[in-house]
C-alpha cells in the first residue's frame, strides 16, 4: 500500500514513514532476535490482521523495541526518541520506517506522521511510559490516549519480560546470548468511551482506562510466563 503525504500545520506536507522499510526492519529483527536470544511469543494472533492498531509496549531494556519489531506479525512503526537518531543509526532507523519524536516538546511533525501511519491502516508502536524504566506501566503519559482517541485505532497491550533479568558476560548492556525473552500480546481494546470526545477530560479518562488495561495485561503475562 502506497502512503501519500499528509498535511501538517500551515498546510505543509509531511512525508509518512515507509511501510516497505518497516517490513525490512521486521525481517532484520526476526534474524537478530531469534539469532541472539530465544524469544517466546504468546498471543501474536491477537494483533488485528489488517487495519490500524497501536502496540503499547512496556519498556525496561533497549532491546524491547527491536524484539517487538522482530516478533510482531505485522510491520511496526515505533515512535523513538530523537536522541537515538545519531550517526549511522539516523539513516538506518529512518530507512526501516521508524518515527523520530522530540519528547520534550509538542512535536507536531511526529504527531502528524504517527496519525498518518494509523490513517493508512498501519501499526504504530508506542512506549506509553515515555522512557525506559521499571517496565510496569506505572507512569503513563497522555500521548498514547491521544493517538488512540484521535484515530479510533484499537490498542494492543504488549508485555516484554526477561529482557532486563540478567546481564550478558560478553556485552554487559545486553541480556546473555540465547537468554529467553517472553513477548506476550494481549487482547485489543478501545481506549475511548465511544462518544468521540477529544476533550482534556476525555483524554484523562482514556489514559486511566489504558493504565488499568495495561497493568492487568502485565499481571496476566507474568502469571502465564512465571516471571
Buried (B, 14 or more C-beta within 10 A) or exposed (E): EEBEEBEBEEEEEBEBBBBBBBBBBBBBBBEBBEEBBBBBBBBBEBBBEEEBBBBBBBBBBBBBBBBBBBBBBBBBBBBBBBEBBEEEEEEBBBBBBBBBBEBEEEBEBBBBBBBBBBBBBBBBBBBBBBEBBEBBBEEBBBBBBBBBBBBBBBBBBBBBBBBBBEEBEEEEEBBBEEBBBBBBBBEBBBBBEEEEBBEEEBBEBBBEBBBEBBBEBBEBBBEBBEB
